[in-house]
Amino acid sequence: MPTYKKAEQELLDIMADLIATVPEHKPLLDAKVRVDLYTAWPDLDDNGIPTNNALMYRGRKVLGKAKILKLLDRTKELGDAEILLDGPHCEARPLIEVRAIIDHELTHLQVRLKNESVLTDDLSRPLLKIRKHDEECGFFRSVAIRNGAASAERIEAQRMMDEAGQAYWPAICGEPKTQPPLGINSMTMEAGSTSVTIGPEDARELREACKNISRIGHIENAK
């Protein structure tokens, strides 16, 4: 069976930085959510070759897993949630890729709210829920080949291409016109001959509500 270790400080620092700087993770920071981070390691044969996968989900190898911890675990002074990472993968890949995996797993963790207030358990710890992926794909290549454009596989793939092609396949669809910033210094919006510049707080709130404005002129990332 795979073995588990507490994550190295370098990985803990990456996770802390993501929680502190990525607006999407700010609710975790505000609610003081505690996330435990571990690495998983496969069994090795006498030649040092892995005999299994470090992490599995639904019968497939995965690079990370996020889990909400139960009340009993919290009573034992563990965190509110835990993230497991594939240890050998993290060792072999550049830190920018490891950071992206941790970012992905953190995005699964959502603070539960009621009337804009954080819900808590019997220990006054914040309650969490798991956010599902934006895209969940169950494809069979052979079905797509046999049925072509009539297959659910091709229909769903085309939907993803139409709705989020720039996010997932920039080499094909082109880079997104704006990159999701870690912070925004200002936003200038133009509609006809009129332009308006707003500050960072308003920019963050209005960024998603600008669909009816003819063009978003300029977004400056915080340095």
LOMAR-824138 format. One line per 2 residues: number of its first residue (from 0); their letters; for each residue z, x, y negated of N, C-alpha, C. Coordinates in steps of 0.001 Angstrom, whole numbers, padded with zeros to 6 digits, always signed. Layout:
BEGIN
NUM> a> Z,X,Y,Z,X,Y,Z,X,Y  ...
//
This chain:
BEGIN
0> mp> +000000,+000833,+001195,+000000,+000000,+000000,+000000,+000874,-001253  -000623,+000434,-002328,-000624,+001210,-003571,+000800,+001463,-004065
2> ty> +000964,+002526,-004807,+002244,+002839,-005424,+002122,+002672,-006941  +003268,+002566,-007597,+003268,+002275,-009028,+004171,+003257,-009759
4> kk> +003758,+003600,-010989,+004540,+004500,-011831,+004602,+003930,-013245  +005678,+004252,-013950,+005717,+003917,-015366,+004622,+004703,-016082
6> ae> +003963,+004041,-017010,+002848,+004686,-017711,+003321,+005895,-018510  +002440,+006888,-018621,+002730,+008060,-019436,+002851,+007660,-020905
8> qe> +003564,+008485,-021665,+003813,+008170,-023070,+002513,+007991,-023845  +001483,+008736,-023505,+000197,+008616,-024197,-000351,+007202,-024100
10> ll> -000225,+006589,-022917,-000712,+005216,-022738,+000198,+004219,-023459  +001497,+004481,-023437,+002430,+003612,-024159,+002142,+003641,-025657
12> di> +001799,+004824,-026169,+001485,+004947,-027598,+000208,+004173,-027943  -000772,+004211,-027047,-002008,+003454,-027274,-001700,+001963,-027338
14> ma> -000894,+001473,-026396,-000561,+000051,-026390,+000203,-000346,-027650  +001160,+000483,-028048,+001926,+000188,-029260,+001027,+000145,-030489
16> dl> +000077,+001068,-030559,-000839,+001100,-031697,-001722,-000149,-031730  -002190,-000592,-030568,-003012,-001805,-030502,-002227,-003019,-030984
18> ia> -001002,-003146,-030526,-000185,-004297,-030925,+000088,-004266,-032424  +000259,-003067,-032967,+000617,-002933,-034380,-000575,-003070,-035318
20> tv> -001795,-002766,-034848,-002932,-002686,-035772,-004015,-003730,-035552  -004081,-004348,-034392,-005144,-005329,-034121,-004652,-006722,-034511
22> pe> -005302,-007381,-035468,-004839,-008701,-035905,-004695,-009717,-034767  -005561,-009632,-033762,-005504,-010574,-032646,-004199,-010439,-031860
24> hk> -003585,-009264,-031922,-002328,-009042,-031198,-001103,-009207,-032086  -001294,-009549,-033353,-000169,-009662,-034286,+000893,-010664,-033828
26> pl> +000510,-011801,-033195,+001558,-012710,-032710,+002523,-012055,-031725  +002028,-011108,-030918,+002914,-010382,-030005,+003914,-009544,-030798
28> ld> +003426,-008927,-031862,+004287,-008102,-032713,+005316,-008969,-033432  +004853,-010076,-034005,+005749,-010949,-034771,+006833,-011560,-033894
30> ak> +006491,-011903,-032653,+007460,-012519,-031737,+008296,-011489,-030994  +008040,-010204,-031260,+008764,-009102,-030621,+008652,-009177,-029100
32> vr> +007435,-009442,-028636,+007169,-009490,-027198,+007269,-008085,-026619  +007975,-007973,-025509,+008114,-006692,-024817,+007136,-006658,-023650
34> vd> +006275,-005658,-023636,+005281,-005512,-022569,+005542,-004207,-021834  +005802,-004303,-020531,+005978,-003116,-019696,+004604,-002652,-019209
36> ly> +004396,-001354,-019190,+003097,-000787,-018814,+003274,+000165,-017634  +002469,-000063,-016590,+002545,+000759,-015375,+001135,+001175,-014956
38> ta> +001082,+002231,-014148,-000176,+002619,-013511,-000040,+002432,-012001  -001129,+002025,-011375,-001164,+001811,-009925,-002018,+002896,-009288
40> wp> -001601,+003336,-008089,-002264,+004463,-007426,-002555,+004107,-005977  -003783,+004375,-005498,-004142,+004028,-004122,-003523,+004995,-003116
42> dl> -003516,+004576,-001863,-003119,+005483,-000787,-004231,+006511,-000563  -003845,+007706,-000114,-004802,+008778,+000132,-004727,+009226,+001587
44> dd> -005870,+009611,+002136,-005861,+010161,+003488,-005518,+011651,+003430  -005593,+012332,+004550,-005208,+013741,+004617,-006089,+014640,+003755
46> ng> -007260,+014157,+003405,-008183,+014928,+002575,-008113,+014528,+001096  -007145,+013671,+000775,-006999,+013236,-000609,-007991,+012185,-001041
48> ip> -008645,+011521,-000080,-009614,+010468,-000391,-008904,+009114,-000376  -009100,+008285,-001397,-008451,+006964,-001412,-008856,+006119,-000208
50> tn> -007882,+005436,+000362,-008147,+004558,+001503,-008123,+003086,+001103  -007809,+002808,-000133,-007817,+001438,-000641,-007998,+001487,-002151
52> na> -007966,+000345,-002786,-008081,+000273,-004242,-006701,+000167,-004871  -006536,+000753,-006038,-005252,+000702,-006726,-004895,-000713,-007129
54> lm> -005874,-001464,-007624,-005642,-002833,-008090,-006733,-003739,-007552  -006318,-004915,-007106,-007261,-005910,-006598,-006936,-007267,-007211
56> yr> -007981,-008067,-007410,-007788,-009445,-007857,-008860,-010304,-007208  -008419,-011296,-006463,-009341,-012167,-005734,-010300,-011365,-004860
58> gr> -009759,-010348,-004212,-010540,-009569,-003267,-011456,-008533,-003878  -011382,-008315,-005187,-012252,-007342,-005836,-011432,-006312,-006601
60> kv> -011973,-005115,-006685,-011342,-004046,-007455,-011358,-004398,-008938  -010228,-004198,-009604,-010140,-004397,-011047,-009491,-003163,-011665
62> lg> -009668,-003008,-012961,-009135,-001837,-013662,-007812,-002115,-014347  -007459,-003398,-014492,-006204,-003757,-015134,-005807,-005180,-014794
64> ka> -004516,-005454,-014891,-003999,-006796,-014641,-002839,-007052,-015598  -002789,-008266,-016136,-001684,-008675,-017008,-000920,-009806,-016328
66> ki> +000390,-009782,-016458,+001237,-010768,-015781,+002422,-011116,-016668  +002742,-012412,-016731,+003937,-012869,-017434,+005109,-012783,-016467
68> lk> +006197,-012169,-016906,+007349,-012002,-016042,+008234,-013244,-016051  +008875,-013485,-014914,+009734,-014660,-014757,+011090,-014437,-015421
70> ll> +011823,-015520,-015564,+013129,-015468,-016226,+014059,-014488,-015519  +014027,-014473,-014170,+014897,-013559,-013432,+014582,-012109,-013776
72> dr> +013302,-011776,-013904,+012921,-010416,-014278,+013428,-010078,-015670  +013348,-011027,-016565,+013829,-010794,-017926,+015342,-010616,-017929
74> tk> +016019,-011352,-017054,+017467,-011210,-016935,+017842,-009800,-016499  +016957,-009183,-015722,+017170,-007797,-015268,+016791,-006784,-016344
76> el> +016558,-007283,-017559,+016236,-006462,-018720,+014862,-005805,-018606  +013966,-006452,-017841,+012572,-006035,-017865,+011903,-006664,-019074
78> gd> +010603,-006431,-019239,+009900,-006975,-020390,+009610,-008450,-020245  +008869,-008981,-021218,+008421,-010374,-021166,+007126,-010481,-020377
80> ae> +006399,-009382,-020290,+005140,-009339,-019539,+004934,-007911,-019058  +004007,-007738,-018123,+003677,-006400,-017663,+002173,-006250,-017534
82> il> +001718,-005035,-017743,+000311,-004688,-017561,+000238,-003552,-016550  -000642,-003715,-015572,-000904,-002680,-014583,-002284,-002096,-014845
84> ld> -002390,-000773,-014782,-003666,-000087,-014978,-004008,+000718,-013733  -005292,+000837,-013456,-005759,+001677,-012371,-005543,+003137,-012774
86> gp> -004562,+003796,-012134,-004184,+005147,-012517,-005301,+006167,-012418  -005985,+006280,-011267,-007068,+007260,-011165,-008184,+007028,-012178
88> hc> -008496,+005767,-012448,-009537,+005468,-013432,-009108,+005956,-014813  -007849,+005708,-015173,-007363,+006128,-016483,-007367,+007649,-016614
90> ea> -007106,+008341,-015519,-007131,+009803,-015550,-008549,+010339,-015715  -009512,+009630,-015130,-010885,+010132,-015083,-011710,+009779,-016315
92> rp> -011352,+008720,-017009,-012174,+008235,-018109,-011612,+008661,-019460  -012448,+008722,-020505,-011966,+009083,-021841,-011000,+008036,-022380
94> li> -010132,+008466,-023272,-009086,+007581,-023783,-009648,+006357,-024501  -010831,+006485,-025101,-011402,+005334,-025801,-011687,+004195,-024828
96> ev> -012052,+004529,-023584,-012286,+003496,-022570,-010963,+002933,-022059  -009969,+003796,-021901,-008656,+003333,-021464,-008057,+002397,-022517
98> ra> -008247,+002754,-023780,-007761,+001905,-024875,-008398,+000517,-024789  -009676,+000474,-024468,-010370,-000814,-024371,-009809,-001661,-023227
100> ii> -009432,-001021,-022120,-008845,-001767,-021005,-007488,-002341,-021404  -006666,-001531,-022060,-005353,-002021,-022512,-005533,-003147,-023524
102> dh> -006488,-003003,-024421,-006803,-004053,-025402,-007164,-005347,-024678  -007998,-005232,-023640,-008410,-006399,-022850,-007201,-007094,-022245
104> el> -006316,-006327,-021624,-005165,-006936,-020955,-004194,-007542,-021960  -004011,-006906,-023096,-003156,-007486,-024135,-003705,-008812,-024635
106> th> -005031,-008934,-024673,-005652,-010165,-025162,-005353,-011337,-024235  -005057,-011059,-022972,-004654,-012129,-022049,-003307,-012736,-022436
108> lq> -002457,-011976,-023127,-001089,-012411,-023402,-001032,-013173,-024717  -000700,-014440,-024629,-000649,-015312,-025804,+000746,-015900,-025971
110> vr> +001247,-015880,-027197,+002562,-016450,-027498,+002444,-017972,-027549  +003376,-018643,-026898,+003380,-020112,-026901,+004076,-020624,-028161
112> lk> +003417,-021562,-028830,+003929,-022112,-030083,+004090,-023628,-029990  +005021,-024145,-030762,+005163,-025581,-030950,+005505,-025808,-032409
114> ne> +004647,-026575,-033088,+004811,-026788,-034531,+004897,-025446,-035263  +004056,-024509,-034828,+003931,-023182,-035438,+005164,-022311,-035238
116> sv> +006092,-022737,-034366,+007270,-021931,-034055,+007165,-021390,-032635  +007670,-020193,-032420,+007608,-019559,-031109,+008568,-020249,-030148
118> lt> +008064,-020649,-028988,+008922,-021219,-027954,+009654,-020094,-027239  +010909,-020329,-026870,+011710,-019306,-026215,+012333,-019840,-024930
120> dd> +012774,-018903,-024064,+013417,-019281,-022811,+014938,-019293,-022978  +015665,-019373,-021862,+017128,-019438,-021917,+017764,-018158,-022436
122> ls> +016976,-017069,-022448,+017468,-015798,-022972,+017023,-015559,-024404  +016421,-016607,-024990,+015873,-016527,-026351,+014736,-015520,-026449
124> rp> +014051,-015283,-025319,+012875,-014443,-025303,+011630,-015306,-025487  +010593,-014800,-026143,+009394,-015605,-026391,+008677,-015989,-025096
126> ll> +008242,-017230,-025030,+007452,-017704,-023898,+005983,-017358,-024123  +005311,-017039,-023036,+003919,-016610,-023109,+003042,-017462,-022212
128> ki> +001747,-017378,-022447,+000756,-017987,-021570,-000399,-017016,-021426  -001150,-017185,-020336,-002295,-016313,-020085,-003557,-016926,-020686
130> rk> -004217,-016165,-021515,-005497,-016597,-022073,-006605,-016264,-021077  -007439,-017228,-020797,-008561,-017003,-019893,-009659,-016223,-020606
132> hd> -010540,-015608,-019812,-011670,-014890,-020384,-012586,-015839,-021148  -013246,-015313,-022150,-014265,-016096,-022850,-015419,-016425,-021913
134> ee> -015715,-015520,-020995,-016797,-015740,-020033,-016254,-015528,-018621  -016518,-016466,-017734,-016175,-016335,-016314,-017457,-016535,-015523
136> cg> -017919,-015490,-014839,-019219,-015538,-014179,-019070,-015449,-012663  -019668,-016387,-011954,-019731,-016333,-010502,-021191,-016421,-010082
138> ff> -021857,-015283,-009991,-023306,-015251,-009772,-023653,-014754,-008371  -024727,-015290,-007818,-025372,-014749,-006622,-026783,-014323,-007019
140> rs> -027114,-013053,-006851,-028437,-012580,-007226,-029526,-013290,-006439  -029266,-013484,-005136,-030302,-014084,-004297,-030630,-015500,-004742
142> va> -029601,-016249,-005192,-029837,-017620,-005657,-030657,-017596,-006942  -030329,-016657,-007854,-031079,-016542,-009104,-032539,-016195,-008828
144> ir> -032779,-015313,-007838,-034149,-014921,-007503,-034910,-016084,-006885  -034260,-016818,-005961,-034947,-017920,-005277,-035256,-019088,-006213
146> ng> -034326,-019391,-007124,-034448,-020595,-007933,-034843,-020348,-009385  -034869,-019096,-009777,-035344,-018765,-011113,-034609,-019487,-012220
148> aa> -035372,-020001,-013179,-034793,-020634,-014363,-033997,-021883,-014049  -034173,-022460,-012844,-033426,-023658,-012466,-032038,-023328,-011939
150> sa> -031750,-022065,-011660,-030460,-021696,-011072,-029366,-021695,-012127  -028155,-022065,-011691,-027004,-022015,-012596,-026775,-020595,-013088
152> er> -027089,-019612,-012233,-026923,-018212,-012618,-027776,-017862,-013825  -029049,-018229,-013781,-029958,-017905,-014888,-029625,-018722,-016138
154> ie> -029249,-019975,-015943,-028897,-020827,-017091,-027677,-020264,-017816  -026651,-019873,-017040,-025436,-019330,-017645,-025702,-017973,-018281
156> aq> -026509,-017145,-017624,-026846,-015839,-018195,-027585,-015999,-019519  -028485,-016990,-019587,-029226,-017221,-020826,-028299,-017720,-021924
158> rm> -027331,-018573,-021550,-026365,-019059,-022543,-025576,-017888,-023122  -025118,-016998,-022238,-024368,-015841,-022712,-025227,-014966,-023614
160> md> -026483,-014799,-023253,-027389,-013992,-024068,-027580,-014624,-025446  -027737,-015957,-025481,-027967,-016652,-026745,-026717,-016632,-027633
162> ea> -025552,-016844,-027024,-024325,-017012,-027800,-023631,-015695,-028137  -023747,-014711,-027245,-022970,-013485,-027447,-023735,-012238,-027034
164> gq> -025048,-012308,-027112,-025854,-011168,-026686,-025551,-009895,-027442  -025307,-010006,-028757,-025033,-008806,-029548,-023704,-008169,-029156
166> ay> -022753,-008979,-028695,-021454,-008448,-028301,-021531,-007709,-026973  -022282,-008291,-026011,-022296,-007743,-024659,-023474,-006805,-024385
168> wp> -024620,-007057,-024991,-025822,-006260,-024721,-026488,-005806,-026026  -025785,-005007,-026843,-026352,-004599,-028134,-027640,-003795,-027993
170> ai> -027820,-003085,-026871,-029047,-002311,-026686,-030264,-003216,-026569  -030037,-004455,-026127,-031127,-005421,-025983,-031224,-006317,-027207
172> cg> -030070,-006813,-027651,-030046,-007835,-028711,-029768,-007267,-030098  -029457,-005978,-030172,-029123,-005397,-031461,-027630,-005429,-031708
174> ep> -027169,-004500,-032522,-025753,-004438,-032841,-025349,-005643,-033692  -024099,-006148,-033526,-023624,-007224,-034399,-023713,-006810,-035861
176> kt> -024012,-007765,-036730,-024143,-007450,-038153,-022811,-007011,-038746  -021712,-007558,-038221,-020389,-007137,-038672,-019564,-006815,-037450
178> qp> -018768,-005760,-037535,-017876,-005375,-036454,-016508,-005973,-036727  -015798,-006459,-035694,-014446,-006966,-035919,-013557,-005846,-036449
180> pl> -013046,-005976,-037668,-012280,-004894,-038260,-010831,-004899,-037826  -010191,-003725,-037876,-008755,-003660,-037660,-008018,-004191,-038881
182> gi> -008637,-004111,-040023,-008074,-004642,-041242,-009186,-004809,-042239  -008998,-005609,-043267,-010055,-005855,-044238,-009508,-005576,-045620
184> ns> -010216,-004747,-046376,-009810,-004484,-047749,-010308,-005571,-048684  -011560,-006009,-048482,-012121,-007038,-049346,-013327,-007664,-048675
186> mt> -013722,-008828,-049157,-014911,-009500,-048661,-015672,-010076,-049852  -016945,-009762,-049944,-017794,-010306,-050992,-018765,-011286,-050363
188> me> -018802,-012523,-050883,-019669,-013573,-050354,-020675,-013972,-051409  -021912,-014197,-050973,-022978,-014577,-051879,-023571,-015905,-051441
190> ag> -023768,-016816,-052384,-024424,-018095,-052141,-025352,-018340,-053330  -026656,-018200,-053084,-027597,-018314,-054194,-027398,-017182,-055167
192> st> -027174,-017516,-056426,-026994,-016492,-057454,-025527,-016204,-057721  -024637,-016796,-056935,-023203,-016652,-057167,-022584,-015759,-056104
194> sv> -021720,-014849,-056513,-020975,-014023,-055572,-019499,-014074,-055923  -018669,-014031,-054879,-017218,-014076,-055057,-016597,-013005,-054167
196> ti> -015659,-012247,-054715,-014920,-011252,-053943,-013474,-011698,-053829  -012950,-011672,-052602,-011571,-012081,-052370,-010805,-010939,-051729
198> gp> -009468,-011023,-051821,-008603,-009967,-051309,-008389,-010044,-049810  -007593,-009111,-049259,-007477,-008971,-047808,-006893,-010177,-047102
200> ed> -005834,-010775,-047640,-005206,-011898,-046928,-006144,-013098,-046865  -006751,-013445,-048007,-007703,-014559,-048018,-008917,-014241,-047165
202> ar> -009322,-012984,-047171,-010496,-012587,-046384,-010263,-012830,-044908  -009075,-012468,-044423,-008786,-012662,-043007,-008824,-014144,-042639
204> el> -008274,-014997,-043529,-008206,-016420,-043233,-009565,-017097,-043319  -010383,-016635,-044249,-011643,-017325,-044498,-012828,-016746,-043742
206> re> -012619,-015604,-043113,-013737,-014915,-042469,-014464,-015805,-041471  -013694,-016586,-040688,-014301,-017448,-039680,-014803,-018762,-040261
208> ac> -014460,-019035,-041525,-014858,-020305,-042122,-016046,-020166,-043064  -016765,-019073,-042961,-017856,-018787,-043893,-019228,-019139,-043332
210> kn> -019291,-019956,-042311,-020566,-020226,-041647,-021562,-020929,-042569  -021068,-021695,-043548,-021976,-022447,-044422,-022418,-021657,-045646
212> is> -021905,-020457,-045771,-022312,-019620,-046895,-023545,-018827,-046475  -024493,-018718,-047335,-025781,-018170,-046950,-025701,-016755,-046401
214> ri> -024823,-015944,-046909,-024758,-014574,-046426,-023387,-013984,-046748  -022809,-013314,-045774,-021603,-012534,-046050,-022077,-011158,-046496
216> gh> -021780,-010857,-047757,-022378,-009664,-048330,-021794,-008372,-047856  -020486,-008285,-047811,-019941,-006946,-047532,-018526,-007073,-047017
218> ie> -018239,-006349,-045932,-016876,-006287,-045415,-016494,-004821,-045307  -015381,-004493,-045885,-014909,-003109,-045830,-013747,-003021,-044860
220> na> -013866,-002148,-043875,-012771,-001907,-042936,-011669,-001098,-043612  -010430,-001462,-043294,-009314,-000691,-043806,-009334,+000718,-043226
222> k> -009060,+001658,-044064,-009073,+003044,-043588,-007762,+003360,-042911
//
